[in-house]
Amino acid sequence: MTQTLDSLPLEYGQRILCVYSNLSNQILIARISNIPGWYFERVVFPGEQLLFEALPEADLEIHIGQKNEVILAEKLPCAQLQVT
């Protein structure tokens, strides 16, 4: 299943359409927190695709929940996740 989510606020300039696929068997948390004035966080279930707009300089952080804590598993530049 593909999940389409909220876009960036209108005051942001160049935007790119990105996709992230959860190929694991775990529930993941996808988060963008390096863009001032905008915070993006979504749950991505196993086998699910996350379709979202971002700025080219944004980084998508993938977090995994383990034993009462959330661990940063990977950090991906959104420019690499751009839909072509």
N, C-alpha and C positions, 0 to 999 in steps of 0.2 A: 504494500500500500504506500502511495506517495502522499506526503503531508505538505500542504502549501500554507505558508504562514504570513504574518504581518510584514509589511514592507517598512523600509526606513522612513523616518519623518521627511516631509517635503523639503526642509531646508538643506538637506544633504545633496551634494552635487552628483558626481558620477557614481552610478550603481552598477553592480554586476549581479547576474542571476547565478546562483550556486546550488550544487547538490552534494549531499553527503549520504552515503549508504552505510547502514549498520550491518556489516557482514558477520558480526559476532553473535554469540548466543546469549549475550547479556543486555540488560537495559542500560542505555548510556544517557548521559546528560551532555547536550551540546550547548556551548556558551560562547558568546562574543562579549568581551568586556573591555576591549582596548579602544573603543570609539567613544570620545567624550560626549556626554549627554544622551547616550543610547545604550541600553542593556538588553541583550537577547539571550534567552535560555529556554530550551525545549528538551523534553524527554524523547528519545529515539529508541523504539522497540526493535528487537531482533528482526532482521529482514526488511526493515522499513527504510524508505528514502526520505530525507528531509530536503525540501526545496525552499530556498530563501534568498532574499536580496541582501547584499552587503556592500560595503565599500571595498575597493581593491586592496586597501592597506589593512583591512580587518583580519584577525586571526580567529579561527574556530578552535576552541578548546574542547576536547572530548574527555569527560570525566566518568569514572566508574565508581560505583558505591561498593565498598567492602568493609564489613565489620564496623559499623557505626561511624565510618568516615568516607569522604569522597576523595578519590585520588585522580590527579591529572594524568591521563594516559597518553595523550598526544596533543600536539598543537599544530594546526595546519593553516597555512596562508590561504585566505579565501580566493585569492587570484588563481591558485592551483585547483580549486573546486569549481571554477567557472564553467557553466554550461556552454558548449560550443555549438 
